[in-house]
Amino acid sequence: MIFDPEKQQQFCKKVEIHISKWNGTYLEAVMAVTEDMEIEPEVAAKFLTKPIIEKLQEEARQINLLPKIKNKLPI
């Protein structure tokens, strides 16, 4: 599938609508929209905007899929 900025905008908008409508996680919303639009998750990853990626990363940290960010400097 060729990357299309219009398709990216449509994808991200559907993710945000799914979040507001169903009150789920971003991971669930992305997976639901990929199924709805019949897009493979690997292709959908290219459509994600920076804010959605950051929200996905934060959710992943909360459920320990990614390491927590340490805010302290080493001594």
HTML snippet that shows the backbone in 3Dmol.js (N, CA, C, O; Angstrom):
<script src="https://3Dmol.org/build/3Dmol-min.js"></script>
<div id="view" style="width:600px;height:400px;position:relative"></div>
<script>
const pdb = `
ATOM      1  N   MET A   1       0.841  -1.179   0.000  1.00  0.00           N
ATOM      2  CA  MET A   1       0.000   0.000   0.000  1.00  0.00           C
ATOM      3  C   MET A   1       0.886   1.242   0.000  1.00  0.00           C
ATOM      4  O   MET A   1       1.842   1.332   0.771  1.00  0.00           O
ATOM      5  N   ILE A   2       0.574   2.167  -0.842  1.00  0.00           N
ATOM      6  CA  ILE A   2       1.318   3.413  -0.951  1.00  0.00           C
ATOM      7  C   ILE A   2       0.864   4.366   0.144  1.00  0.00           C
ATOM      8  O   ILE A   2      -0.326   4.503   0.426  1.00  0.00           O
ATOM      9  N   PHE A   3       1.858   5.025   0.756  1.00  0.00           N
ATOM     10  CA  PHE A   3       1.552   5.985   1.814  1.00  0.00           C
ATOM     11  C   PHE A   3       0.826   7.180   1.228  1.00  0.00           C
ATOM     12  O   PHE A   3       1.294   7.796   0.271  1.00  0.00           O
ATOM     13  N   ASP A   4      -0.315   7.500   1.804  1.00  0.00           N
ATOM     14  CA  ASP A   4      -1.146   8.589   1.320  1.00  0.00           C
ATOM     15  C   ASP A   4      -1.482   9.491   2.505  1.00  0.00           C
ATOM     16  O   ASP A   4      -2.126   9.040   3.452  1.00  0.00           O
ATOM     17  N   PRO A   5      -1.055  10.769   2.471  1.00  0.00           N
ATOM     18  CA  PRO A   5      -1.338  11.670   3.593  1.00  0.00           C
ATOM     19  C   PRO A   5      -2.833  11.780   3.921  1.00  0.00           C
ATOM     20  O   PRO A   5      -3.206  11.925   5.085  1.00  0.00           O
ATOM     21  N   GLU A   6      -3.672  11.712   2.908  1.00  0.00           N
ATOM     22  CA  GLU A   6      -5.113  11.786   3.145  1.00  0.00           C
ATOM     23  C   GLU A   6      -5.590  10.549   3.913  1.00  0.00           C
ATOM     24  O   GLU A   6      -6.427  10.648   4.810  1.00  0.00           O
ATOM     25  N   LYS A   7      -5.053   9.402   3.554  1.00  0.00           N
ATOM     26  CA  LYS A   7      -5.405   8.152   4.229  1.00  0.00           C
ATOM     27  C   LYS A   7      -4.904   8.187   5.684  1.00  0.00           C
ATOM     28  O   LYS A   7      -5.576   7.691   6.588  1.00  0.00           O
ATOM     29  N   GLN A   8      -3.724   8.774   5.898  1.00  0.00           N
ATOM     30  CA  GLN A   8      -3.184   8.906   7.246  1.00  0.00           C
ATOM     31  C   GLN A   8      -4.101   9.769   8.104  1.00  0.00           C
ATOM     32  O   GLN A   8      -4.400   9.421   9.246  1.00  0.00           O
ATOM     33  N   GLN A   9      -4.542  10.885   7.557  1.00  0.00           N
ATOM     34  CA  GLN A   9      -5.429  11.785   8.290  1.00  0.00           C
ATOM     35  C   GLN A   9      -6.744  11.087   8.624  1.00  0.00           C
ATOM     36  O   GLN A   9      -7.257  11.213   9.736  1.00  0.00           O
ATOM     37  N   GLN A  10      -7.278  10.360   7.668  1.00  0.00           N
ATOM     38  CA  GLN A  10      -8.519   9.626   7.873  1.00  0.00           C
ATOM     39  C   GLN A  10      -8.339   8.553   8.954  1.00  0.00           C
ATOM     40  O   GLN A  10      -9.202   8.384   9.815  1.00  0.00           O
ATOM     41  N   PHE A  11      -7.228   7.840   8.905  1.00  0.00           N
ATOM     42  CA  PHE A  11      -6.943   6.792   9.881  1.00  0.00           C
ATOM     43  C   PHE A  11      -6.860   7.373  11.294  1.00  0.00           C
ATOM     44  O   PHE A  11      -7.493   6.860  12.217  1.00  0.00           O
ATOM     45  N   CYS A  12      -6.088   8.431  11.458  1.00  0.00           N
ATOM     46  CA  CYS A  12      -5.908   9.039  12.778  1.00  0.00           C
ATOM     47  C   CYS A  12      -7.213   9.620  13.309  1.00  0.00           C
ATOM     48  O   CYS A  12      -7.489   9.548  14.507  1.00  0.00           O
ATOM     49  N   LYS A  13      -8.003  10.190  12.426  1.00  0.00           N
ATOM     50  CA  LYS A  13      -9.294  10.740  12.842  1.00  0.00           C
ATOM     51  C   LYS A  13     -10.206   9.619  13.345  1.00  0.00           C
ATOM     52  O   LYS A  13     -10.899   9.781  14.349  1.00  0.00           O
ATOM     53  N   LYS A  14     -10.204   8.481  12.643  1.00  0.00           N
ATOM     54  CA  LYS A  14     -11.021   7.347  13.071  1.00  0.00           C
ATOM     55  C   LYS A  14     -10.550   6.798  14.416  1.00  0.00           C
ATOM     56  O   LYS A  14     -11.367   6.376  15.233  1.00  0.00           O
ATOM     57  N   VAL A  15      -9.246   6.802  14.648  1.00  0.00           N
ATOM     58  CA  VAL A  15      -8.719   6.348  15.941  1.00  0.00           C
ATOM     59  C   VAL A  15      -9.231   7.256  17.055  1.00  0.00           C
ATOM     60  O   VAL A  15      -9.704   6.774  18.083  1.00  0.00           O
ATOM     61  N   GLU A  16      -9.136   8.567  16.851  1.00  0.00           N
ATOM     62  CA  GLU A  16      -9.598   9.518  17.868  1.00  0.00           C
ATOM     63  C   GLU A  16     -11.104   9.397  18.103  1.00  0.00           C
ATOM     64  O   GLU A  16     -11.560   9.487  19.243  1.00  0.00           O
ATOM     65  N   ILE A  17     -11.869   9.196  17.050  1.00  0.00           N
ATOM     66  CA  ILE A  17     -13.324   9.025  17.190  1.00  0.00           C
ATOM     67  C   ILE A  17     -13.619   7.758  17.986  1.00  0.00           C
ATOM     68  O   ILE A  17     -14.495   7.755  18.850  1.00  0.00           O
ATOM     69  N   HIS A  18     -12.898   6.695  17.699  1.00  0.00           N
ATOM     70  CA  HIS A  18     -13.100   5.425  18.410  1.00  0.00           C
ATOM     71  C   HIS A  18     -12.808   5.608  19.903  1.00  0.00           C
ATOM     72  O   HIS A  18     -13.541   5.089  20.745  1.00  0.00           O
ATOM     73  N   ILE A  19     -11.754   6.335  20.229  1.00  0.00           N
ATOM     74  CA  ILE A  19     -11.397   6.590  21.633  1.00  0.00           C
ATOM     75  C   ILE A  19     -12.515   7.357  22.333  1.00  0.00           C
ATOM     76  O   ILE A  19     -12.931   6.985  23.430  1.00  0.00           O
ATOM     77  N   SER A  20     -12.998   8.417  21.708  1.00  0.00           N
ATOM     78  CA  SER A  20     -14.024   9.232  22.360  1.00  0.00           C
ATOM     79  C   SER A  20     -15.363   8.504  22.455  1.00  0.00           C
ATOM     80  O   SER A  20     -16.116   8.705  23.408  1.00  0.00           O
ATOM     81  N   LYS A  21     -15.655   7.668  21.476  1.00  0.00           N
ATOM     82  CA  LYS A  21     -16.933   6.969  21.463  1.00  0.00           C
ATOM     83  C   LYS A  21     -16.953   5.780  22.423  1.00  0.00           C
ATOM     84  O   LYS A  21     -17.930   5.585  23.146  1.00  0.00           O
ATOM     85  N   TRP A  22     -15.886   4.988  22.435  1.00  0.00           N
ATOM     86  CA  TRP A  22     -15.877   3.739  23.200  1.00  0.00           C
ATOM     87  C   TRP A  22     -15.078   3.818  24.505  1.00  0.00           C
ATOM     88  O   TRP A  22     -15.130   2.881  25.302  1.00  0.00           O
ATOM     89  N   ASN A  23     -14.345   4.899  24.742  1.00  0.00           N
ATOM     90  CA  ASN A  23     -13.593   5.060  25.984  1.00  0.00           C
ATOM     91  C   ASN A  23     -12.597   3.922  26.227  1.00  0.00           C
ATOM     92  O   ASN A  23     -12.437   3.467  27.360  1.00  0.00           O
ATOM     93  N   GLY A  24     -11.940   3.472  25.183  1.00  0.00           N
ATOM     94  CA  GLY A  24     -10.982   2.382  25.294  1.00  0.00           C
ATOM     95  C   GLY A  24      -9.556   2.908  25.287  1.00  0.00           C
ATOM     96  O   GLY A  24      -9.310   4.094  25.508  1.00  0.00           O
ATOM     97  N   THR A  25      -8.639   2.014  25.032  1.00  0.00           N
ATOM     98  CA  THR A  25      -7.231   2.399  24.941  1.00  0.00           C
ATOM     99  C   THR A  25      -6.890   2.705  23.490  1.00  0.00           C
ATOM    100  O   THR A  25      -7.625   2.353  22.568  1.00  0.00           O
ATOM    101  N   TYR A  26      -5.758   3.370  23.315  1.00  0.00           N
ATOM    102  CA  TYR A  26      -5.315   3.671  21.959  1.00  0.00           C
ATOM    103  C   TYR A  26      -4.945   2.392  21.216  1.00  0.00           C
ATOM    104  O   TYR A  26      -5.166   2.293  20.009  1.00  0.00           O
ATOM    105  N   LEU A  27      -4.395   1.430  21.910  1.00  0.00           N
ATOM    106  CA  LEU A  27      -4.054   0.166  21.264  1.00  0.00           C
ATOM    107  C   LEU A  27      -5.305  -0.525  20.720  1.00  0.00           C
ATOM    108  O   LEU A  27      -5.311  -1.019  19.592  1.00  0.00           O
ATOM    109  N   GLU A  28      -6.353  -0.555  21.525  1.00  0.00           N
ATOM    110  CA  GLU A  28      -7.614  -1.151  21.070  1.00  0.00           C
ATOM    111  C   GLU A  28      -8.185  -0.370  19.886  1.00  0.00           C
ATOM    112  O   GLU A  28      -8.690  -0.960  18.930  1.00  0.00           O
ATOM    113  N   ALA A  29      -8.103   0.945  19.956  1.00  0.00           N
ATOM    114  CA  ALA A  29      -8.649   1.784  18.886  1.00  0.00           C
ATOM    115  C   ALA A  29      -7.888   1.568  17.582  1.00  0.00           C
ATOM    116  O   ALA A  29      -8.496   1.453  16.517  1.00  0.00           O
ATOM    117  N   VAL A  30      -6.571   1.512  17.662  1.00  0.00           N
ATOM    118  CA  VAL A  30      -5.768   1.306  16.457  1.00  0.00           C
ATOM    119  C   VAL A  30      -6.096  -0.044  15.835  1.00  0.00           C
ATOM    120  O   VAL A  30      -6.257  -0.149  14.619  1.00  0.00           O
ATOM    121  N   MET A  31      -6.196  -1.070  16.662  1.00  0.00           N
ATOM    122  CA  MET A  31      -6.502  -2.403  16.138  1.00  0.00           C
ATOM    123  C   MET A  31      -7.911  -2.451  15.534  1.00  0.00           C
ATOM    124  O   MET A  31      -8.114  -3.085  14.498  1.00  0.00           O
ATOM    125  N   ALA A  32      -8.870  -1.796  16.161  1.00  0.00           N
ATOM    126  CA  ALA A  32     -10.237  -1.776  15.640  1.00  0.00           C
ATOM    127  C   ALA A  32     -10.307  -1.048  14.297  1.00  0.00           C
ATOM    128  O   ALA A  32     -10.996  -1.492  13.378  1.00  0.00           O
ATOM    129  N   VAL A  33      -9.601   0.058  14.191  1.00  0.00           N
ATOM    130  CA  VAL A  33      -9.620   0.832  12.952  1.00  0.00           C
ATOM    131  C   VAL A  33      -8.887   0.079  11.837  1.00  0.00           C
ATOM    132  O   VAL A  33      -9.304   0.132  10.680  1.00  0.00           O
ATOM    133  N   THR A  34      -7.803  -0.619  12.174  1.00  0.00           N
ATOM    134  CA  THR A  34      -7.111  -1.401  11.146  1.00  0.00           C
ATOM    135  C   THR A  34      -8.028  -2.490  10.592  1.00  0.00           C
ATOM    136  O   THR A  34      -8.034  -2.752   9.389  1.00  0.00           O
ATOM    137  N   GLU A  35      -8.797  -3.117  11.472  1.00  0.00           N
ATOM    138  CA  GLU A  35      -9.759  -4.124  11.012  1.00  0.00           C
ATOM    139  C   GLU A  35     -10.842  -3.478  10.152  1.00  0.00           C
ATOM    140  O   GLU A  35     -11.210  -4.003   9.100  1.00  0.00           O
ATOM    141  N   ASP A  36     -11.345  -2.341  10.610  1.00  0.00           N
ATOM    142  CA  ASP A  36     -12.418  -1.647   9.896  1.00  0.00           C
ATOM    143  C   ASP A  36     -11.973  -1.204   8.498  1.00  0.00           C
ATOM    144  O   ASP A  36     -12.731  -1.318   7.535  1.00  0.00           O
ATOM    145  N   MET A  37     -10.752  -0.705   8.396  1.00  0.00           N
ATOM    146  CA  MET A  37     -10.238  -0.204   7.123  1.00  0.00           C
ATOM    147  C   MET A  37      -9.522  -1.299   6.321  1.00  0.00           C
ATOM    148  O   MET A  37      -9.028  -1.047   5.223  1.00  0.00           O
ATOM    149  N   GLU A  38      -9.471  -2.504   6.875  1.00  0.00           N
ATOM    150  CA  GLU A  38      -8.804  -3.641   6.240  1.00  0.00           C
ATOM    151  C   GLU A  38      -7.352  -3.316   5.888  1.00  0.00           C
ATOM    152  O   GLU A  38      -6.904  -3.506   4.758  1.00  0.00           O
ATOM    153  N   ILE A  39      -6.635  -2.818   6.902  1.00  0.00           N
ATOM    154  CA  ILE A  39      -5.222  -2.476   6.772  1.00  0.00           C
ATOM    155  C   ILE A  39      -4.440  -3.393   7.702  1.00  0.00           C
ATOM    156  O   ILE A  39      -4.887  -3.676   8.814  1.00  0.00           O
ATOM    157  N   GLU A  40      -3.293  -3.855   7.265  1.00  0.00           N
ATOM    158  CA  GLU A  40      -2.431  -4.655   8.124  1.00  0.00           C
ATOM    159  C   GLU A  40      -1.833  -3.750   9.214  1.00  0.00           C
ATOM    160  O   GLU A  40      -1.533  -2.586   8.948  1.00  0.00           O
ATOM    161  N   PRO A  41      -1.658  -4.269  10.432  1.00  0.00           N
ATOM    162  CA  PRO A  41      -1.082  -3.444  11.502  1.00  0.00           C
ATOM    163  C   PRO A  41       0.291  -2.867  11.150  1.00  0.00           C
ATOM    164  O   PRO A  41       0.620  -1.759  11.574  1.00  0.00           O
ATOM    165  N   GLU A  42       1.087  -3.601  10.385  1.00  0.00           N
ATOM    166  CA  GLU A  42       2.407  -3.098   9.988  1.00  0.00           C
ATOM    167  C   GLU A  42       2.278  -1.856   9.100  1.00  0.00           C
ATOM    168  O   GLU A  42       3.088  -0.933   9.194  1.00  0.00           O
ATOM    169  N   VAL A  43       1.277  -1.841   8.256  1.00  0.00           N
ATOM    170  CA  VAL A  43       1.035  -0.684   7.386  1.00  0.00           C
ATOM    171  C   VAL A  43       0.438   0.455   8.205  1.00  0.00           C
ATOM    172  O   VAL A  43       0.788   1.619   8.010  1.00  0.00           O
ATOM    173  N   ALA A  44      -0.463   0.115   9.121  1.00  0.00           N
ATOM    174  CA  ALA A  44      -1.105   1.133   9.955  1.00  0.00           C
ATOM    175  C   ALA A  44      -0.081   1.870  10.817  1.00  0.00           C
ATOM    176  O   ALA A  44      -0.267   3.045  11.137  1.00  0.00           O
ATOM    177  N   ALA A  45       0.989   1.188  11.189  1.00  0.00           N
ATOM    178  CA  ALA A  45       2.029   1.829  12.007  1.00  0.00           C
ATOM    179  C   ALA A  45       2.619   3.037  11.283  1.00  0.00           C
ATOM    180  O   ALA A  45       3.027   4.006  11.924  1.00  0.00           O
ATOM    181  N   LYS A  46       2.665   2.985   9.973  1.00  0.00           N
ATOM    182  CA  LYS A  46       3.197   4.109   9.193  1.00  0.00           C
ATOM    183  C   LYS A  46       2.230   5.286   9.157  1.00  0.00           C
ATOM    184  O   LYS A  46       2.632   6.414   8.869  1.00  0.00           O
ATOM    185  N   PHE A  47       0.967   5.029   9.446  1.00  0.00           N
ATOM    186  CA  PHE A  47      -0.048   6.083   9.425  1.00  0.00           C
ATOM    187  C   PHE A  47      -0.139   6.848  10.747  1.00  0.00           C
ATOM    188  O   PHE A  47      -0.756   7.912  10.798  1.00  0.00           O
ATOM    189  N   LEU A  48       0.459   6.327  11.804  1.00  0.00           N
ATOM    190  CA  LEU A  48       0.321   6.940  13.125  1.00  0.00           C
ATOM    191  C   LEU A  48       1.054   8.268  13.206  1.00  0.00           C
ATOM    192  O   LEU A  48       2.174   8.405  12.714  1.00  0.00           O
ATOM    193  N   THR A  49       0.412   9.238  13.828  1.00  0.00           N
ATOM    194  CA  THR A  49       1.035  10.537  14.038  1.00  0.00           C
ATOM    195  C   THR A  49       1.815  10.512  15.348  1.00  0.00           C
ATOM    196  O   THR A  49       1.631   9.612  16.168  1.00  0.00           O
ATOM    197  N   LYS A  50       2.668  11.480  15.539  1.00  0.00           N
ATOM    198  CA  LYS A  50       3.504  11.538  16.740  1.00  0.00           C
ATOM    199  C   LYS A  50       2.672  11.563  18.035  1.00  0.00           C
ATOM    200  O   LYS A  50       3.012  10.839  18.971  1.00  0.00           O
ATOM    201  N   PRO A  51       1.594  12.367  18.127  1.00  0.00           N
ATOM    202  CA  PRO A  51       0.800  12.349  19.366  1.00  0.00           C
ATOM    203  C   PRO A  51       0.201  10.970  19.684  1.00  0.00           C
ATOM    204  O   PRO A  51       0.162  10.563  20.845  1.00  0.00           O
ATOM    205  N   ILE A  52      -0.261  10.257  18.656  1.00  0.00           N
ATOM    206  CA  ILE A  52      -0.836   8.936  18.895  1.00  0.00           C
ATOM    207  C   ILE A  52       0.261   7.953  19.304  1.00  0.00           C
ATOM    208  O   ILE A  52       0.044   7.110  20.174  1.00  0.00           O
ATOM    209  N   ILE A  53       1.429   8.056  18.688  1.00  0.00           N
ATOM    210  CA  ILE A  53       2.550   7.184  19.068  1.00  0.00           C
ATOM    211  C   ILE A  53       2.924   7.416  20.522  1.00  0.00           C
ATOM    212  O   ILE A  53       3.165   6.460  21.260  1.00  0.00           O
ATOM    213  N   GLU A  54       2.976   8.678  20.945  1.00  0.00           N
ATOM    214  CA  GLU A  54       3.317   8.992  22.333  1.00  0.00           C
ATOM    215  C   GLU A  54       2.275   8.432  23.302  1.00  0.00           C
ATOM    216  O   GLU A  54       2.628   7.934  24.371  1.00  0.00           O
ATOM    217  N   LYS A  55       1.008   8.511  22.939  1.00  0.00           N
ATOM    218  CA  LYS A  55      -0.051   7.964  23.792  1.00  0.00           C
ATOM    219  C   LYS A  55       0.028   6.443  23.860  1.00  0.00           C
ATOM    220  O   LYS A  55      -0.196   5.856  24.919  1.00  0.00           O
ATOM    221  N   LEU A  56       0.347   5.804  22.736  1.00  0.00           N
ATOM    222  CA  LEU A  56       0.538   4.355  22.727  1.00  0.00           C
ATOM    223  C   LEU A  56       1.720   3.951  23.606  1.00  0.00           C
ATOM    224  O   LEU A  56       1.649   2.960  24.334  1.00  0.00           O
ATOM    225  N   GLN A  57       2.797   4.714  23.537  1.00  0.00           N
ATOM    226  CA  GLN A  57       3.969   4.420  24.360  1.00  0.00           C
ATOM    227  C   GLN A  57       3.649   4.567  25.842  1.00  0.00           C
ATOM    228  O   GLN A  57       4.086   3.752  26.654  1.00  0.00           O
ATOM    229  N   GLU A  58       2.895   5.594  26.197  1.00  0.00           N
ATOM    230  CA  GLU A  58       2.516   5.795  27.601  1.00  0.00           C
ATOM    231  C   GLU A  58       1.640   4.643  28.089  1.00  0.00           C
ATOM    232  O   GLU A  58       1.828   4.153  29.203  1.00  0.00           O
ATOM    233  N   GLU A  59       0.687   4.207  27.267  1.00  0.00           N
ATOM    234  CA  GLU A  59      -0.142   3.062  27.648  1.00  0.00           C
ATOM    235  C   GLU A  59       0.715   1.812  27.825  1.00  0.00           C
ATOM    236  O   GLU A  59       0.498   1.031  28.752  1.00  0.00           O
ATOM    237  N   ALA A  60       1.679   1.628  26.942  1.00  0.00           N
ATOM    238  CA  ALA A  60       2.557   0.455  27.025  1.00  0.00           C
ATOM    239  C   ALA A  60       3.396   0.494  28.305  1.00  0.00           C
ATOM    240  O   ALA A  60       3.648  -0.548  28.911  1.00  0.00           O
ATOM    241  N   ARG A  61       3.824   1.680  28.715  1.00  0.00           N
ATOM    242  CA  ARG A  61       4.589   1.799  29.971  1.00  0.00           C
ATOM    243  C   ARG A  61       3.706   1.467  31.177  1.00  0.00           C
ATOM    244  O   ARG A  61       4.166   0.851  32.138  1.00  0.00           O
ATOM    245  N   GLN A  62       2.447   1.875  31.120  1.00  0.00           N
ATOM    246  CA  GLN A  62       1.536   1.621  32.238  1.00  0.00           C
ATOM    247  C   GLN A  62       1.274   0.139  32.438  1.00  0.00           C
ATOM    248  O   GLN A  62       1.044  -0.298  33.565  1.00  0.00           O
ATOM    249  N   ILE A  63       1.306  -0.645  31.360  1.00  0.00           N
ATOM    250  CA  ILE A  63       1.078  -2.088  31.503  1.00  0.00           C
ATOM    251  C   ILE A  63       2.391  -2.877  31.369  1.00  0.00           C
ATOM    252  O   ILE A  63       2.381  -4.079  31.106  1.00  0.00           O
ATOM    253  N   ASN A  64       3.502  -2.185  31.553  1.00  0.00           N
ATOM    254  CA  ASN A  64       4.842  -2.765  31.594  1.00  0.00           C
ATOM    255  C   ASN A  64       5.271  -3.464  30.306  1.00  0.00           C
ATOM    256  O   ASN A  64       6.009  -4.447  30.356  1.00  0.00           O
ATOM    257  N   LEU A  65       4.821  -2.972  29.166  1.00  0.00           N
ATOM    258  CA  LEU A  65       5.314  -3.485  27.891  1.00  0.00           C
ATOM    259  C   LEU A  65       6.566  -2.731  27.449  1.00  0.00           C
ATOM    260  O   LEU A  65       7.377  -3.258  26.687  1.00  0.00           O
ATOM    261  N   LEU A  66       6.719  -1.509  27.925  1.00  0.00           N
ATOM    262  CA  LEU A  66       7.921  -0.707  27.701  1.00  0.00           C
ATOM    263  C   LEU A  66       8.485  -0.314  29.055  1.00  0.00           C
ATOM    264  O   LEU A  66       7.732  -0.165  30.017  1.00  0.00           O
ATOM    265  N   PRO A  67       9.809  -0.143  29.145  1.00  0.00           N
ATOM    266  CA  PRO A  67      10.379   0.274  30.429  1.00  0.00           C
ATOM    267  C   PRO A  67       9.947   1.686  30.797  1.00  0.00           C
ATOM    268  O   PRO A  67       9.748   2.542  29.935  1.00  0.00           O
ATOM    269  N   LYS A  68       9.808   1.903  32.086  1.00  0.00           N
ATOM    270  CA  LYS A  68       9.447   3.234  32.597  1.00  0.00           C
ATOM    271  C   LYS A  68      10.613   4.198  32.344  1.00  0.00           C
ATOM    272  O   LYS A  68      11.778   3.802  32.342  1.00  0.00           O
ATOM    273  N   ILE A  69      10.272   5.461  32.134  1.00  0.00           N
ATOM    274  CA  ILE A  69      11.291   6.486  31.932  1.00  0.00           C
ATOM    275  C   ILE A  69      11.729   7.004  33.296  1.00  0.00           C
ATOM    276  O   ILE A  69      10.906   7.401  34.120  1.00  0.00           O
ATOM    277  N   LYS A  70      13.016   6.993  33.511  1.00  0.00           N
ATOM    278  CA  LYS A  70      13.547   7.511  34.778  1.00  0.00           C
ATOM    279  C   LYS A  70      13.891   8.981  34.575  1.00  0.00           C
ATOM    280  O   LYS A  70      14.587   9.348  33.628  1.00  0.00           O
ATOM    281  N   ASN A  71      13.391   9.811  35.481  1.00  0.00           N
ATOM    282  CA  ASN A  71      13.615  11.254  35.359  1.00  0.00           C
ATOM    283  C   ASN A  71      14.818  11.728  36.149  1.00  0.00           C
ATOM    284  O   ASN A  71      15.126  12.920  36.142  1.00  0.00           O
ATOM    285  N   LYS A  72      15.503  10.824  36.831  1.00  0.00           N
ATOM    286  CA  LYS A  72      16.671  11.221  37.620  1.00  0.00           C
ATOM    287  C   LYS A  72      17.945  11.100  36.800  1.00  0.00           C
ATOM    288  O   LYS A  72      18.091  10.209  35.963  1.00  0.00           O
ATOM    289  N   LEU A  73      18.857  12.016  37.062  1.00  0.00           N
ATOM    290  CA  LEU A  73      20.162  11.914  36.456  1.00  0.00           C
ATOM    291  C   LEU A  73      21.022  11.000  37.332  1.00  0.00           C
ATOM    292  O   LEU A  73      20.902  11.033  38.556  1.00  0.00           O
ATOM    293  N   PRO A  74      21.870  10.202  36.734  1.00  0.00           N
ATOM    294  CA  PRO A  74      22.742   9.340  37.557  1.00  0.00           C
ATOM    295  C   PRO A  74      23.718  10.161  38.364  1.00  0.00           C
ATOM    296  O   PRO A  74      24.188  11.205  37.912  1.00  0.00           O
ATOM    297  N   ILE A  75      24.021   9.691  39.558  1.00  0.00           N
ATOM    298  CA  ILE A  75      24.940  10.431  40.445  1.00  0.00           C
ATOM    299  C   ILE A  75      26.335   9.882  40.308  1.00  0.00           C
ATOM    300  O   ILE A  75      27.256  10.365  40.967  1.00  0.00           O
TER     301      ILE A  75
END
`;
const viewer = $3Dmol.createViewer("view");
viewer.addModel(pdb, "pdb");
viewer.setStyle({}, {cartoon: {color: "spectrum"}});
viewer.zoomTo();
viewer.render();
</script>
